[in-house]
Amino acid sequence: MLSPERRPSMAERRPSIFAHALTPLVVPHLAGIEDPLPATTPEKVDVLIAGSGMVESVLAAALAWQGSTVLHIDKNDYYGDTAATLTVDQIKRWVNEINDGKIPYYENAKLYVSTEIGNGKYNSRDFGIDISPKILFTKSDLLSILVKSRVHQYLEFQSLSNFHTYENDSFEKLTNTKQEIFVDQKLPLMTKRNLMKFIKFVLNWEEQPEIWKPFAEKSIAEFLIEKFKLERAQVFELIFSIGLCYNIETKVPEALQRIRRYLTSFDVYGPFPVLYSKYGGPGELSQGFCRSAAVGGATYKLNETLVSYNATTKEAVFADGSKVSVMEKVIMSPTQVNQNSKNVPEQPYQIHRLTCIVEKDCKEWFSEGESAAMVVFPPGSLKSGNKQVVQAFILGAGSECCPSGTSIWYMSTTEQGVRAEMDLDAALEAMELSILRESSTDLENDNDIVQFGMNGQTVVNSVRLGQSFKEYVPREKVHFLCKLYYTQYTSTPPFGVVDPSLFEKNVVSDKFIPGASDNGVLYTSMPSAEISYDEVVTAAKVLYEKIVGSDDDFFDVDFEDDDDTQAGPADNSNYENAIDDEDEDDDMGMGKNESTEFVGEMEI
Amino acid sequence: MLQFKLVLLGDSSVGKSSIVHRFVKDSFDELRESTIGAAFLSQTIKIKAEEQEEDVVIKFEIWDTAGQERYKSLAPMYYRNANAALVVYDLTQKDSLVKARSWVEELKNKVGDEDLVIFLVGNKLDLCEGEEDLRAVDTSEAKAYAEEQNLLFTEVSAKTGQGVKEVFRSIGEKLYASKKDEILAKKNRELGNRVNNSVDINAQRPSTNDTTTCCS
């Protein structure tokens, strides 16, 4: 639906083949191929975008397909900016640039690289390190856009089903599906009932205000304990591993929304809630959107710095002396600014990160056939007495981000100030100890620890492991190939739920500061601490609307040869489908009759 | 069916796109696959293989630069897992072979695959015939360079179609020959992908106008 006050898009204003923008754009056969681009630098563009991070790249693609002429630059010689995936050599350079003050809004970068990378066993480019790693929920706005824009065709996705909560000095595997709740021997029947009751509630929580409204201003932990009589272990799993919340104070509605995000994503493509892209996360996705924008007609120029923009003459000047007239807007990432930029929004929030390359495959943490895991350290679970969660995203060699026999550990926290590094170090120590114990051959013959699942796959009994761990003294050390600490600043607080207002402050730029080189420039937001991609589409849409006047035609594009032969499953508008389907899935490790019986018993 | 990724390289306006355009459109009727608007072009060919009774069907996934080569701004994604590359130069532009050489260097740096098939293609052969011969690059010069670098080489005209199909046919044959063992072990790339546990997000795609996500 077009809103009445919507101003015509640039495509509609310009006589072009895209002029029929009231119906979805139809991309002509051989678009981008049949009509080679002009050979010279454009003198006049509609939109200039500086920085090729996620938000900027999605925006560039959306605008290009909408019909705007886009010039997209990045001062770096690589794609990705704040979302880049870098080789070890590039990381070295990046760290130096941060410490030389050349990359604003990053600081305290510390790097150790083993001589085995570069001169020995490994090459720098065997590794792809994300500077803001992300996971993709299977039911999310970005996933829909990836499919719609066909950018997914440039990418390869893998599943991640293993979410661990670190408790009592060990990694507890999440009990997050109905099956797992049923078969979990540790859970008392009463707890199972309560957990089922909560899961049923949370899928349609908005429609049941009588249950949660009285707790609206309280913390989710209080709500789960008082209303659903859940125990600490389940409460922590729900809030921190499933909900991926940052601390115990998270309010009820936000937490419910986040818990549901996980549950509704589960089983969209299979028994897992999230995906990640091979060869690197947002670094790959941003390249994909940039390529899509280029096919849609955008011009790309790496190694190009915007020196100034004059809002009155609409002239943008670059470091190499070239100039371009910008008819509509200049969009800039805060990392791309120059000395006279005076309009950059405040970036008050810190994200502290510790990224390690480890010479261990860490397959003990992955599900069968997978190559990634999430580990969450809830508040108070670490030696440092952490108040905020530490989230760890682990990628193995199957992700093609590191060579076989190695893995990458991405740890991050929303803790502010000096405490943050202590928390990260404590989390690293805990992970180090865990992987040594779990991969140790000392425990191999302990039948209580290695069990066989219904499908014959081995299952590690983490409770038993945890007990054995207490007495276990590792005989070896984890060998670190690389360790990288840094702090990133952002204007986006660690949010509960994505809301456009989170990004509004970035785009208000009507003030005029004399002498500033960036008057009239719209700034994008730096990545937040959020481990999922949830903010990206919303942030891009906020900017799109500022430029085009409405977000109605955001990726409103149909490709000519679109065939609908691959019919997807029916719309999962009924949340319960996602869960109920699992009951019928015999592969999941339990007989149908048994589960039906349980469901009967569980009737709430 | 075997699937290979083929990338195009060469300076702007040497006619990279028109070679592909010619290849893909010309073979329309005979071979069914056509194009994918925003991603890349696909085209299938059949080649005869010695030990096989049936023809081998090869599908090329052809990636055009989409103009990103102009300011040396091609993404690593572009080169990744490429099986073959067409490095195109313009027979009527003297310095375009020099530039093609730098693209060959770039390719050898960026693509890890030792079996990468590189085809050096001189385009605009139609302008090098008859009275108004505009040829600026000698065949012998390019040929010597190709031999030295172990590249396949030919001259074509995208305009008349001369030599274009043969380029893709030789690439197909060479790829089949070099990947035969691997292929027999894996059968095809789809199978390989399944072993890799890749998830096809389009195959079971959720409704794109879904309003039920938490973040909408």
Interface residues (C-beta under 8 A of the other chain):
Chain A: V27 P28 H29 L30 A31 G32 I33 E34 P36 L37 A39 W65 Y78 Y79 F137 T138 K139 S140 D141 L143 S144 L146 V147 K148 S149 R150 V151 H152 Q153 Y154 E156 F157 Q158 S159 Q257 R258 R260 R261 T264 V268 Y269 G270 L275 K278 Y279 E284 Q287 G288 C290 R291 S292 A294 V295 G296 T299 Y300 K301 L302 N303 E304 G369 E370 S371 G398 V497 V498 D534 E535 V537 T538 F559 E560 D561 Q566 G568 P569 D571 N572 S573 Y575
Chain B: S12 S13 S17 S18 V20 H21 V24 K25 S34 T35 I36 G37 A38 A39 F40 L41 D64 A66 G67 Q68 R70 Y71 K72 S73 A75 P76 M77 Y78 R80 N193 N196 N197 S198 V199 I201 N202 A203 Q204 R205 P206 S207 T208 N209 D210 T212 T213 C214 C215 S216
